């Protein structure tokens, strides 16, 4: 009997974004915000939600991305970075399976890609949030 597991889109996105943003000094990309983060460097945090299966091997997956850094009084560098991230994660067909290394994205649901939106937090750090929805090929295990 074979099982179909959702692809780890969160890990793929982190791996995809890192080399595309090497010009951003001190940037860190990951799936968790460090507990001691105070805004001293730009940070991209990626998380995913699997919304269900549209077919036996296809998962509808939402990727949520938060971009933090700089300061609320000087948000432009953070906003510019968030806009670049949005562009990278909606670059159809560049992000699709067969075009990007290790991508299992079959389709981008452009109607359900939102942001980047400014978010106000307790820290004096600029913050932008965005979401992306994809159809993602599952991983078949025997």
C-alpha positions in Angstrom: 0.0 0.0 0.0 1.3 3.5 -0.8 0.8 6.6 1.1 0.9 10.2 -0.1 2.4 12.8 2.1 2.2 16.6 1.7 5.4 18.1 0.4 7.4 20.2 2.9 6.8 23.5 1.0 8.1 25.5 3.9 11.6 23.9 3.6 11.5 24.3 -0.2 10.6 28.1 0.1 13.5 28.7 2.5 15.9 27.0 0.2 14.5 28.8 -2.8 14.6 32.3 -1.2 18.1 32.2 0.3 20.2 32.2 -2.9 17.8 34.7 -4.6 18.4 37.3 -1.8 22.2 37.1 -1.2 22.5 40.9 -1.7 20.5 41.6 1.5 23.1 42.0 4.2 22.8 39.8 7.3 19.4 38.3 6.0 18.2 35.1 7.8 15.5 32.9 6.3 13.8 30.2 8.3 10.6 28.6 9.5 10.8 30.1 13.1 11.4 33.5 14.5 14.4 33.3 16.9 13.2 33.8 20.5 15.8 36.6 21.0 15.0 38.5 17.7 14.9 42.2 18.3 15.2 43.5 14.7 19.0 43.7 14.5 19.0 42.0 11.1 16.4 41.3 8.3 14.4 38.2 8.9 12.1 36.1 6.7 9.9 33.6 8.4 8.0 31.0 6.3 5.2 28.7 7.5 2.7 26.5 5.7 -0.8 25.2 6.0 -2.0 22.2 4.1 -5.6 23.0 3.3 -6.5 19.5 2.0 -6.2 17.4 -1.1 -7.8 18.3 -4.4 -6.7 15.0 -5.9 -5.0 11.8 -4.5 -1.5 13.2 -5.0 -2.2 17.0 -5.1 -2.4 19.2 -2.0 -3.8 22.7 -1.7 -1.2 24.5 0.4 -0.9 28.0 1.7 2.4 29.5 2.4 2.5 32.4 4.9 5.6 34.7 4.9 6.6 37.4 7.3 9.4 39.8 6.5 10.9 41.8 9.4 13.7 44.2 9.8 14.9 47.8 10.0 12.5 50.0 12.0 8.9 51.2 11.9 10.1 54.7 11.4 12.2 53.5 8.4 10.1 50.8 6.8 11.0 51.2 3.1 13.9 48.6 3.1 11.6 46.1 4.7 8.7 46.9 2.3 11.1 46.6 -0.7 12.3 43.2 0.5 8.7 42.0 1.1 7.8 43.1 -2.5 10.8 41.1 -3.8 9.8 38.0 -1.8 6.3 38.4 -3.3 7.7 38.6 -6.8 9.9 35.5 -6.2 7.1 33.4 -4.8 4.7 34.2 -7.6 7.2 33.9 -10.5 5.2 31.5 -12.7 6.6 29.4 -14.3 9.9 29.9 -12.5 8.7 28.3 -9.2 6.9 25.4 -10.8 8.0 21.8 -10.8 10.5 21.2 -13.6 11.6 24.8 -13.6 12.9 25.4 -10.0 15.2 22.9 -8.3 13.3 20.5 -6.1 10.0 22.4 -6.6 6.8 20.3 -6.4 4.5 23.2 -7.1 2.1 22.3 -9.9 0.2 25.6 -10.0 -0.1 29.0 -8.4 -3.5 30.2 -7.3 -3.0 33.9 -8.1 -6.4 34.9 -6.8 -5.4 33.7 -3.3 -2.0 35.4 -3.1 -2.3 38.3 -0.8 0.0 41.1 0.5 2.4 42.3 1.4 0.5 44.0 4.2 2.2 46.1 6.9 1.8 44.6 10.4 2.3 46.5 13.6 4.0 44.7 16.5 5.3 45.6 19.9 8.9 45.8 18.6 10.1 48.9 16.8 10.7 46.7 13.7 9.0 47.1 10.3 7.0 44.0 9.4 5.1 42.8 6.3 3.0 39.7 5.9 1.8 37.9 2.8 0.2 34.6 1.8 0.5 32.4 -1.3 -1.7 29.5 -2.3 -0.4 26.6 -4.5 -1.4 23.2 -5.8 1.5 21.0 -4.7 2.5 17.5 -5.8 2.5 15.1 -2.9 5.3 12.6 -2.1 4.4 9.0 -2.7 5.8 6.5 -0.3 5.6 2.7 -0.7 
